Amino acid sequence: MTSSSRSIRDVVVVGGGHNGLACAALLARDGRNVLLLEADAELGGPARTEEFFPGFRASTAHLLNRFHPELVRLLALERHGLVLTGQPFMPSVALARDGNHLVLHGAYGEALTGASAAEQRAWRELRAQLLRQAGILKPFLARRPPEPGSRDPGDLIALGKAALALKRLGKEEMRDFLRVFLMNVNDLLDEQLTDLRLKGLLAFDAVLGSHLGPRSPTSLLGLYYRLAGEIGGAAGAQLVPRGGMASVVDALRQAAESAGATVLTGAPVSRILVEHGRATGVALADGQEVRAGCVVSAINPRSTFFDLVGAPALDTGFVRKVKNIRMKGDVAKLHLALDGVPDFPGLLPEDMGGRLVIAPSPDHVERAFNPAKYGAFSPEPVMEIVLPSLSDPAMAPAGCCTLSAVVQYAPHVLKEGWDVGRPKLLGAIMAQLEIYAPGIGGMVRHAELLTPADIEARYRMPGGHWHHGELQADQMLFSRPVSGWSGYDTPIEGLYLAGAGSHPGGGISGVPGMNAARRVMEGVR
Ligand SMILES: Cc1cc2nc3c(=O)[nH]c(=O)nc-3n(C[C@H](O)[C@H](O)[C@H](O)COP(=O)(O)OP(=O)(O)OC[C@H]3O[C@@H](n4cnc5c(N)ncnc54)[C@H](O)[C@@H]3O)c2cc1C
């Protein structure tokens, strides 16, 4: 850090993930003097796009399905190089062993192919129902969650709008929504669908990134969360942005810097300075201190309070709540450098660029979850696969291909340890891939498998957790990150939270960063 950046700032943002960048950009745009400090040499956390083998690139978070349109608009991100409009939405393919794949086209299955006419009708109904119901949750995402018993006019308006949206569903569907809302996804799918491939895909989507199986109570919430996201104005849509997820990070950085924020990388914060119960700045690992009017922590809440603030500055009740946030990641990430494009028999060329899901049935997903409860992984892991070099040739050398797979149910703490377990998990994943893309094993030039322990170390994400804390009913809305402190404020005056551990949770949405910036602008506390 140069001496010029040692001056007093209005705001210091800790962490240059996409939420920290979004928050910094909005505050700078509001005329604040903002300094953002990122520990790593690169911005973006798992949203970075990195070379994992000479000539081969991949983004750890590889799909965009919930980047908030208001943020895109407020920060004019398309002017800063983000290309979202005009990009085709990717289909989701439920891969089948016999090559009879089922494909959800457009924005989360506007059309379904590969299923019977009766199943297509049932899906049309279920899709419309899920989207309507997810829409009720939507207004709650882009604002502070209403506190129970609050008389705040904003909270009352949000609750009123939700009540109205519920009423608009009509009596019968309102009753049904209240019945299914906290149900497990498996039971709902059994009520309405019959095709195991379709049910497997939906069950996978409901639990992706969390420590739940399709039969775990409340697992349907994950599907509502997924469908409350939108891209290009289409709920449930997904795409790989041109240039990979790095293009989102680059656009946010440009927006922040052009609004006047200073963005520094290679600048780990080691302490948040607290004087008389108020945050007054930060200390960097190299000993330098930066004074600030307020501090926004866009990193994990546990790291914020235990590593940077320190438990002695907090009351014991609050410390206990933070300690109890569940955040053991369950996701591994595979990057393959391939000599050519793998052949998935039965898959049409136009669907090769889609999201390919190996989750043949809800039972299969549930069986894959079982070992994870006991510190092991399934011999038949479930996963979503993307071939990013098909749409963006810069991701692999000519004639070659990059495969990027999110593999669900790799426990953060593996009983046998990840040094022993990593090659075994890689073997299990490759065996699954071989079933759907015979010969793929012979094309592998290099394989990079990131376990949750690797993700934790590489991205400074405790537990390697996708959402910086489980996104389950007891850790959502006014209970996120902990009850009593869901509105981006903290017990330390002048210290705010802005990362995925805050409402509404993780995924590349930018919403925690956007909501936190608004809270700072309100000037409360
Ligand atoms: C394997 C995997 C796959 C995923 N796939 C997808 C996907 O396809 N689509 C999707 O939408 N989401 C995906 N996610 C989730 C998504 O990546 C996260 O929810 C998101 O990155 C959270 O953003 P954030 O800005 O809140 O935090 P982070 O992205 O974690 O950023 C926090 C930043 O703070 C920095 N930092 C930490 N400590 C300090 C410190 N002391 N000082 C300074 N800087 C610090 C870190 O280096 C990091 O850059 C995936 C996550 C994982 C792990």
Ligand as a Chemical Component Dictionary entry (heavy atoms), coordinates in Angstrom:
data_LIG
# 
_chem_comp.id                   LIG 
_chem_comp.type                 NON-POLYMER 
_chem_comp.pdbx_formal_charge   0 
_chem_comp.three_letter_code    LIG 
# 
loop_
_chem_comp_atom.comp_id 
_chem_comp_atom.atom_id 
_chem_comp_atom.alt_atom_id 
_chem_comp_atom.type_symbol 
_chem_comp_atom.charge 
_chem_comp_atom.model_Cartn_x 
_chem_comp_atom.model_Cartn_y 
_chem_comp_atom.model_Cartn_z 
_chem_comp_atom.pdbx_ordinal 
LIG C1  C1  C 0 -16.946 -24.514 -5.832  1  
LIG C2  C2  C 0 -17.902 -23.378 -5.905  2  
LIG C3  C3  C 0 -18.698 -23.233 -7.030  3  
LIG C4  C4  C 0 -19.622 -22.198 -7.094  4  
LIG N1  N1  N 0 -20.363 -22.067 -8.225  5  
LIG C5  C5  C 0 -21.237 -21.044 -8.336  6  
LIG C6  C6  C 0 -21.944 -20.828 -9.543  7  
LIG O1  O1  O 0 -21.775 -21.555 -10.531 8  
LIG N2  N2  N 0 -22.807 -19.782 -9.587  9  
LIG C7  C7  C 0 -22.996 -18.952 -8.531  10 
LIG O2  O2  O 0 -23.801 -18.013 -8.629  11 
LIG N3  N3  N 0 -22.309 -19.116 -7.365  12 
LIG C8  C8  C 0 -21.435 -20.134 -7.252  13 
LIG N4  N4  N 0 -20.707 -20.292 -6.102  14 
LIG C9  C9  C 0 -20.978 -19.410 -4.957  15 
LIG C10 C10 C 0 -20.274 -18.070 -5.055  16 
LIG O3  O3  O 0 -18.973 -18.217 -5.539  17 
LIG C11 C11 C 0 -20.204 -17.395 -3.673  18 
LIG O4  O4  O 0 -21.463 -17.416 -3.058  19 
LIG C12 C12 C 0 -19.707 -15.966 -3.821  20 
LIG O5  O5  O 0 -18.375 -15.979 -4.308  21 
LIG C13 C13 C 0 -19.736 -15.174 -2.527  22 
LIG O6  O6  O 0 -19.306 -13.870 -2.837  23 
LIG P1  P1  P 0 -18.752 -12.840 -1.736  24 
LIG O7  O7  O 0 -18.302 -11.634 -2.461  25 
LIG O8  O8  O 0 -19.765 -12.695 -0.683  26 
LIG O9  O9  O 0 -17.535 -13.585 -1.066  27 
LIG P2  P2  P 0 -16.219 -14.207 -1.705  28 
LIG O10 O10 O 0 -16.433 -14.452 -3.142  29 
LIG O11 O11 O 0 -15.851 -15.346 -0.845  30 
LIG O12 O12 O 0 -15.147 -13.046 -1.579  31 
LIG C14 C14 C 0 -14.559 -12.681 -0.360  32 
LIG C15 C15 C 0 -13.208 -12.066 -0.676  33 
LIG O13 O13 O 0 -12.635 -11.588 0.539   34 
LIG C16 C16 C 0 -11.246 -11.869 0.529   35 
LIG N5  N5  N 0 -10.780 -11.894 1.923   36 
LIG C17 C17 C 0 -11.010 -12.846 2.864   37 
LIG N6  N6  N 0 -10.432 -12.514 4.028   38 
LIG C18 C18 C 0 -9.813  -11.319 3.820   39 
LIG C19 C19 C 0 -9.054  -10.450 4.654   40 
LIG N7  N7  N 0 -8.784  -10.751 5.928   41 
LIG N8  N8  N 0 -8.567  -9.294  4.121   42 
LIG C20 C20 C 0 -8.841  -8.948  2.841   43 
LIG N9  N9  N 0 -9.547  -9.761  2.007   44 
LIG C21 C21 C 0 -10.041 -10.915 2.494   45 
LIG C22 C22 C 0 -11.152 -13.208 -0.171  46 
LIG O14 O14 O 0 -9.851  -13.431 -0.683  47 
LIG C23 C23 C 0 -12.210 -13.055 -1.260  48 
LIG O15 O15 O 0 -11.667 -12.500 -2.440  49 
LIG C24 C24 C 0 -19.753 -21.285 -6.019  50 
LIG C25 C25 C 0 -18.921 -21.410 -4.903  51 
LIG C26 C26 C 0 -18.007 -22.433 -4.839  52 
LIG C27 C27 C 0 -17.112 -22.525 -3.641  53 
# 
loop_
_chem_comp_bond.comp_id 
_chem_comp_bond.atom_id_1 
_chem_comp_bond.atom_id_2 
_chem_comp_bond.value_order 
_chem_comp_bond.pdbx_ordinal 
LIG C1  C2  SING 1  
LIG C2  C3  SING 2  
LIG C2  C26 DOUB 3  
LIG C3  C4  DOUB 4  
LIG C4  N1  SING 5  
LIG C4  C24 SING 6  
LIG N1  C5  DOUB 7  
LIG C5  C6  SING 8  
LIG C5  C8  SING 9  
LIG C6  O1  DOUB 10 
LIG C6  N2  SING 11 
LIG N2  C7  SING 12 
LIG C7  O2  DOUB 13 
LIG C7  N3  SING 14 
LIG N3  C8  DOUB 15 
LIG C8  N4  SING 16 
LIG N4  C9  SING 17 
LIG N4  C24 SING 18 
LIG C9  C10 SING 19 
LIG C10 O3  SING 20 
LIG C10 C11 SING 21 
LIG C11 O4  SING 22 
LIG C11 C12 SING 23 
LIG C12 O5  SING 24 
LIG C12 C13 SING 25 
LIG C13 O6  SING 26 
LIG O6  P1  SING 27 
LIG P1  O7  DOUB 28 
LIG P1  O8  SING 29 
LIG P1  O9  SING 30 
LIG O9  P2  SING 31 
LIG P2  O10 DOUB 32 
LIG P2  O11 SING 33 
LIG P2  O12 SING 34 
LIG O12 C14 SING 35 
LIG C14 C15 SING 36 
LIG C15 O13 SING 37 
LIG C15 C23 SING 38 
LIG O13 C16 SING 39 
LIG C16 N5  SING 40 
LIG C16 C22 SING 41 
LIG N5  C17 SING 42 
LIG N5  C21 SING 43 
LIG C17 N6  DOUB 44 
LIG N6  C18 SING 45 
LIG C18 C19 SING 46 
LIG C18 C21 DOUB 47 
LIG C19 N7  SING 48 
LIG C19 N8  DOUB 49 
LIG N8  C20 SING 50 
LIG C20 N9  DOUB 51 
LIG N9  C21 SING 52 
LIG C22 O14 SING 53 
LIG C22 C23 SING 54 
LIG C23 O15 SING 55 
LIG C24 C25 DOUB 56 
LIG C25 C26 SING 57 
LIG C26 C27 SING 58 
# 
